Amino acid sequence: MTSKIAVSNQKGGVGKTTTTINVAGALANQGQDVLLVDLDPQGHATEGLGLADVYESSEPHLGSALATIDEVPNISDIVYSQDEFDVVPANVDMFTLETDLTGAMRSRERLQLLFDALDYDYDFVVVDCPPSLGHLTDNALLACQNVLIPALAEGTSIRALEILYDQIESIEQGYDLQINELGLVANRVEHDGEAAEMMDWFDDTFGDQLPVWEIRKRVALKRAWNNGVSIFAHEEDSDMEAEFAQIATHLEEVA
C-alpha cells in the first residue's frame, strides 16, 4: 500500500517546502518510489524542483483536477517525471480553489478521490500543504491521514502547533478517523538562546509521543533548492543529509 504523508503547518516560513523536498529526496535515495504533490498555490515546491515553467500551464493541471467532481480525472496525466521522484506541480489557478470549494460537494475529499484514481502504486506520496488551514490543507490531511509537522525553533511556533492540532482533531471527529502525527521537524535551528529553549520545549512537549528532528540552517539546502533538487541529488554535501535520512527511515517504519 502507498504511504501518504501531509507536510503541514499553517504558519508560513517554517521550512515546510524544504522539509517536503528533502524528505522526498531522502526516501527516494533509500530506494522508495516517491510522488511529491505540491498543494500550495504559491508553488514553492514546484519552483524548487525546476518546474517553474509549468506553474502557469493550461489545463489539465492540479487546480482543474481538484475543481472537478462529476468525472474524476486521472491524476497520472499531470505527473511530471523527475530524476529523483515524480512531481504533481502546483498551478497559479489554484488560488481560487478555497473559494471554489466552499459549499461544494465533497469539498474536502477531492484529493482523496484523485489518489484513488492513481494508476501507479507509489511507495510514498508526500504532499506539500499551503501555509494556511482551509479546504486544501483539510484535503491533504484527510487523503493522507499521516502528518509530518515542520516548525521553527522560536516561540511563535507554540500557538501555530496548537491551532494545527485543533484542526486535526476537528477532522478526526468529523470523519470518524485517526490522523497520525509522525514527527516534528524543527527547522533553521541556530545557536541562540531562543532556539535552545524551543528545542527543550519541543522535547518536553512531544518527546514522549513523537520524534523531534533538528534541521540546522545550511546554505547547501538553499543551493540544492536553487538547482531544482533535494540535498541528496545536489553535488554539495551537507551534514543535514544524515538528519533527513533518519526522518526517511522513521517514515518507512511507521507510515
LINNOR-V646538 format. One line per field, one symbol per residue. ss: DSSP state (H for helix, E for strand, L for the rest). phi: phi as a letter, one per 30 degrees, with the letter a starting at -180 (. if undefined). burial: b if it has 24 or more other C-alpha atoms within 12 Angstrom, else e. Layout:
# LINNOR-V646538
ss: ???
phi: ???
burial: ???
This chain:
# LINNOR-V646538
ss: LLEEEEELLLLLLLLHHHHHHHHHHHHHHLLLLEEEEELLLLLHHHHHLLLHHHLLLLLLLHHHHHLLLLLLLLHHHHEEELLLLEEELLLHHHHHHHHHHLLLLLLLLHHHHHHHLLLLLLLEEEEELLLLLLHHHHHHHHHHLEEEEEEELLLLHHHHHHHHHHHHHHHHHHHLLLLEEEEEEEEEELLLHHHHHHHHHHHHHHLLLLLEEEEELLHHHHHHHHLLLLLLLLLLLLLHHHHHHHHHHHHHHHL
phi: .ddcbccbadddiciddededddddddddcjdcbcccccdediddeddcicedcdcddddaddddddcbdbddddddcdcdcddadbcddbedddcdeddddiddhdccdddddddcecbcddbcccddddacaddddeddddchbbccdaddbeddddddddddddddddeddchbcccdclbcdchdbdbdddddddddedddcedcbdbcccddbddddddedcibdddcddcdbddeddddddddddddcd
burial: ebbbbbbbbbbebbbbbbbbbbbbbbbbbbebbbbbbbbbbbbbbbbbbbbeebbbeeebbbbbbbbbeeebbbbbbbbbebebbbbbbbbbbbbebbeebeeeeebbbbbbbbbeeeeeebbbbbbbbbbbbbbbbbbbbbbbbbbbbbbbbbeebbebbeebbebbeebeeeeeeebbbbbbbbbbbeeeeebeebbeebeeebeeebbbbbbbbbebbbbbbeebbbbbbbeeebebbebbbbbbbbbbeeb
